[in-house]
Amino acid sequence: MELLSGADMIARFLQDEGVEYIYGYPGGAALHIYDALFRQDKVKHILVRHEQAATHAADGYARASGKPGTVLVTSGPGATNAVTGIATAYMDSIPMVVLCGQVMSHLIGDDAFQETDIIGVTRPIVKHSFSIRHPSEIPEVLKKAYYLASTGRPGPVVVDIPKDMTAPTERYEYVYPKKVKMRSYNPVTRGHTGQIKKAVELMLKAKRPVFYTGGGVVTGRACEGLTDLVKQLGFPITTTLMGIGAFPQSDDQCLGWLGMHGSYESNMAMHHADLVIAIGARFDDRVTNNTSKFCPTAKIVHVDIDPSSVSKTVRADVPIVGPAASVINEMISLVQGKEIAHPEALGEWWQKIDSWRDERRGKLYEPSEPGEALKPQEVIEAVCKITRGEAFVTTDVGQHQMFAAQYYHFDKPNRFITSGGLGTMGFGFPAAMGIKKSYPQDDVVCITGEGSFQMMMQELSTCKQYGIGVKIVNLNNGSLGMVRQWQDLNYKSRHAHSYMESLPDFQKLIEAYGFTAIKVERHEDLEPALERAFADNNELVFLDIYVDPREHVYPMQVPLGAMRDMLLSKTERT
Amino acid sequence: MRHIISILMENEPGALSRVVGLFAQRNYNIETLNVAPTEDPTLSRLTVTTVGDDRVIEQITKHLNKLIDVVKLVDLTEGNHIERELMMVKVKALGAARDEVKRTADIFRAQIVDVTPSLYTVQITGDAGKLDAFLQAMAPVGILEVARTGVSGIARGDKVLSL
């Protein structure tokens, strides 16, 4: 029997759980834990410069690896600074465990120094939370936290740890709990066979089917199965922003992604489909546009592990509650050896889809000429080319995010890392750090804008401390591009606070941290700059790329319209 | 439509706030709420009455089920059930009204549980409709204070909500 203090139990548990990196920031209530981490060397702590960055870094790691990220912060401001990152992970169903220091138990409720009821503050944005009430519960509570975070529909779990629970003088028995059981939590392990049969019958009879798959396929590790199923049936597939890469985008069957700024052919196909097979997607308002006009002729099959996602915004004709991987596998075995009923109709459907593709081919944007400022779209295409489409790409939020999703082509899942649900500016750079730390051999590119980057640029210091060689592609248009776009469209171009006066000289700023920055002002400067930037995989390089500020993201769905109602450029609409 | 949802949940600190928070967070409506431990001290039973169309009620029960502290729940209004609420009312009881209050209480099978020279405290149980009717009957006399427990309920017949 081993006796450990609460703090040592935490350090020991993290080792036993196989946690490699933990992102955090120390403070009074967390100091016993920090001391315990200091006295071991298996779990490596990465000191960020702001707790929000710790959550985004752990989140980035979780999205890339599929394993839960771990964060350690102190009480009060340490914990409240983490809130945006917790909400970001919650909205995108990302597994994460956040350990928060708390004031001593006897001070709770007294408005003690650095006291915040973080359980209360985070209640609507966590999958669950725990408060430690006795040091001896630490191993089991932590096991439950990791179990909850990573099973079923994943999500962040907060563990609040009053300082006296980790006191070095109090020692209790430590045993690593290999398993936990919770009577109130039993995530489904498979879908209803009868419902799956019904879905497959509809699929085999469909004339204009389309797969619409989301982040659940990625987090549910069902991408290979999905690819098999889609290939066997020969149906078109569109993914959500969160589902990008679940099916190879270079494949002809992939229509790209759908929704507000999704591809023309995706949105058209959804609108005209007679069967929509939704897997691990949640019919988000940025996908459906006006739900009353959504897919007017389609029957809807909806597979999701979370029953509350099914029929939440759009009623499913065939609801299936179950994990994507097992449902897809059952579908594959039911489809095998069967013929689709209307191959000629599917052929016509593909002709229709190809005609939509042809309509927009070569019309997506007007490339720049030598001597001119670059178009943001062509920058992304160039980044895709130099990284062979294989990089981990993180983004912040705004036009650059949409351009990155539209013009970088992903053939693998877990590679496009973006805050889809919450839309958190400042996410991209720390997320990239978290990925690079665990995938040092890969290219990790943060595509950002000067607005978003300034929200988390203090992390340059973290990159300096740990030698984290991410590439930062700053699409600098001198304004908050997406806000400006909406103001152009809806507010007669009154640009209320959407431009950034007094931008810093990014080159000097980056150099102050000892990194390389390259300014790219004209078309012809891009290629050499990219070559220089990507020459050394371990070097942080910042590309400050001046792009045309007048550019808008298209297609753009018309508010309150159907999927097919889109603006295609500043002068065309469907 | 009005629904009565009974929930068995872990008798843990914070469990109640998760349930109540869910209603606020998702813009659902709580009409009454009633909670106490069961014969098993690790479990609490919470009963909530809420109003919504089928789609909303489906979402409410799904989201409640998703809460980690919720072990099991039932929408009692889906089947035959018994609904009860307890109410204590302080009413003016002076002069002729003193007899009138007593008579009305008897009609409603309510009990007078406390007496002062000028008022009665009446205890009454029943479904929410009966309690409302009693309040209506007492209004002319003068209601001084009302304490209602909120609805509690249980299914009729063999159906049991337990682990």
Interface residues (C-beta under 8 A of the other chain):
Chain A: I119 G120 R123 P124 K127 H128 S129 S131 L148 M182 R183 S184 Y185 D306 P307 S308 S311 K312 R315
Chain B: M9 E10 P13 G14 S17 R18 G21 Q25 R55 E58 Q59 K62 H63 N65 K66 I68 D69 V70 V71 L163
